[in-house]
Amino acid sequence: MSEAISNFYNSQPQPVTNIIIGLVVLVFLIWLIAKLCSGNGTASDSGNTISKKTSENIDRISNSLNEVKEQLRLYQQLMPQLLTVRNQHTIADDITLTTKVAPSPEATAPKRLNRNGKIITDKFGLDDFFHSNKNWLIGEVEKFNPKSALDVEMCSMAALRIASDDDRFIDLKYAIYFSPTLDLYASELISKKVEISLEDVLYVLSILLRDAYIDKHRVLK
């Protein structure tokens, strides 16, 4: 067989022989390149798919981190406001919602709802609202991990300010929005019509929440 091929090549003019050899080599090279390209294409496609999925995961993680950073930034801006609680919540003309209580074994806190605070409680059904949401609200205070009774008082108001954005407050907000003014007292005999705000209602709730939290975590007494 090899002798026949040799005789065939020898019988051909040299240029023709060179062309035949060149064509064979060219066909082989084309086949080899096609094979390599096919393999590289598969690897490339696979690599591109993996790279695309990785990129998508990175984008999702990055977006989540950005959202967390934005929430932290907002909370950081709100913290001074959230943790600011006046000794006496004054509505107008020295109309307060709490009264200082003299220290006694029965008193777990020096601040108690007074006549005005109880009027607001009754008007907006805050006792029922609080007891329906007691465990949730206590849990919101626990997130602050208060270390003392004073911390509990401050964190109760802060927790309620944040929680008031929850849907569970919608009905209460409607009641506040459409409520007429209430007659509140600057003294035993002097009253004044006062418009109640969400902040006033949250303050009253914070006293209920403070007492419930301290009652649950007796170590803070």
N, C-alpha and C positions, 0 to 999 in steps of 0.2 A: 504493500500500500504506500509506504513512504517512498519506495523507488519510483512508483508510478507518478506520485506528486512531484518528485524531484525531476523526472523526465519531462513532466508537463511544464514546470517552471523553466527548465533549461531550453525547452522548445520555443518559449515565448521570447519576444524581444525584451531587452533589459528594462526599458521604460514601462512596458506593460506589467512586468513582474513587480516592479516597484509600486505601481499603482494598486495591484491586487493586494500586496502586503499592506500598503497604507490603508486600503479600504477595510481590510480585516481588523487591523489595529484600531481604526476609527470606530468601527461598529462595536468592538469590545469596549472601547473607552466610553462610548455613548451609553452602552448598557450598564457599565459600572457606575457612571455618574448618575444615571437615572435611578439605580438601586440605592445609591447613597442619599440622593435627594429625597427619595421616598421614605427612607428610614428617618432622616433628619426632619422631614415634614411631620411625621407622626410624633416624634419626640417634641418637636417645636409646638405642635398643636396641644399635646398633653401639658407641656410646660406652660403654654399660654393659658390653658384652662385653670391649672393650679394657681398660676400667678393672678388670674382674674378673681378667683374665689378668695385668695389671700387678701387681695386689695379690697374686695368688698367687705370682708370681715374687719379689716383694719379701719375702713371708713365707718362701719357701724360702731366699733369700739370708740373711735375718735369722736363721733357725734354724741355718744352716750356720756363720754367724759366731759365734753363741752357743756352738755345739759346740766350735769352735776356741778360743774364749775359755776355755771350761771345761777343755779339754785343757791349754792354756797355764798356767792357774791351778794345775792338779794338778801339772804338771811343775815349776812354780815352787816349790811346796811340797815336792816331792820332791828338788829339786836338792841341798840340803845333805846329805841321806842318800845320794843317788846318787853324789856325788863324794867321799864320806868313805871313805878307805882307810887302814887302820892300817899302820904300818911292818911289824909282824909280826902276822899273823892268828892270834890265840890262841883255842884252843877251850876248854881247861880246864887248870888247874894248869900253866901255862906250856907246854902242848903246842902247838907252832907247826907251820905247814905249809910255811914257807920258811926258808931260811938265807941269811945275808949272805955274799956272795962277794967275795974280795979283788979289787981292780981289776987287770985284765990285758987284753992285746990281744984275747984270746979271749972275754972276758966282755962281753956287750952290755948287761947289766943287773946291778946289785949284789944282786939278790934271785933266788934259785933255789928250786925245789921241793926240800924235803928228804925224808927217809925217810917221814914221815907224809903229805906231799903226794903221794908216789908210791903209797903204799898206797891212798889215796882214788882216785887216778887209775885204778889197776888194778881196784879193787873196782867202780867205776861205769862202767868202759869209757870214760873221758873222752877218751883219745886218739882212739878211733874216732868218738866223738860230735863232737869238735872238727873232725876232718878232714872229716867229712860236712857240716859246717855252716860251714867255715872262711871261704869267700868271703862268705857272708851276714853273719857276725859281724864280719869286717873292715869290711864296708860300714857296719855299725851304728856302729863306732868312727869311721869317716871322717865321719859326720854331725856329730861334735863338733869336727872340724877341729883336732886337737891340734897344738901347735907344738913340743913337746919330748918327750923320752922319758918324763919324769915325767907330762906330760899324758896320754900314751898309757896309762901304767899306771893312772892314775885313771879315764880315760874307758873303758878296757876293762872295769873293774868296773861302771861306770855303765851301759854299753851292755848288759852281761849281765843286770843287774837288770831293765832294761826288756825285753830280749829274752826273758827267762824266762817272760813271759806268753804267748809264742807257743806254738802247738800242738806245735811241734817239741821242746819241752821236756817234754811230757806223760809220755813213757815214763821219762825221767830222774827226774821228780818221783815217779812211782810207785816207782821203785827206791829213792829216798831214803826215802820214807814207810814202805815195808815192810822196809827194811834193818835187820838187827840191829846192835848196837853193834860198833865196830871196835876192835882193840887198837892204840893209838897210843902213841908213845914220848915221854916227857919227857926221857929221856937214852938212852944206848946200851943200858942194862940195865933201866931202869924203864919199864914200860908200864902203860897203864890203858885200861879199856873206855870208849869214848866214843861217844855218839850223834851222828851226823852230820846237819847241817842243810843246807838248800838254800844258805844263805849260804856255808857251808864249801865246797861243791862249786863255787859260782860263783867263789869266790876262787881255787881251783885252776885253773879254766878261764881266769880272767883273766890268769894268768901265761902260759899257752899262747897266749892271744890277744895279749897284749902282745908276746911274742917274734915271733909271726907278722906282726904289724903293723909292727914295727920292721924285720924282715927284708924286707918288701915296700917300705917307705919308708926306704931306707938313708940318706937325707939326715938322718934323725933320730938316727943313731948318733953 
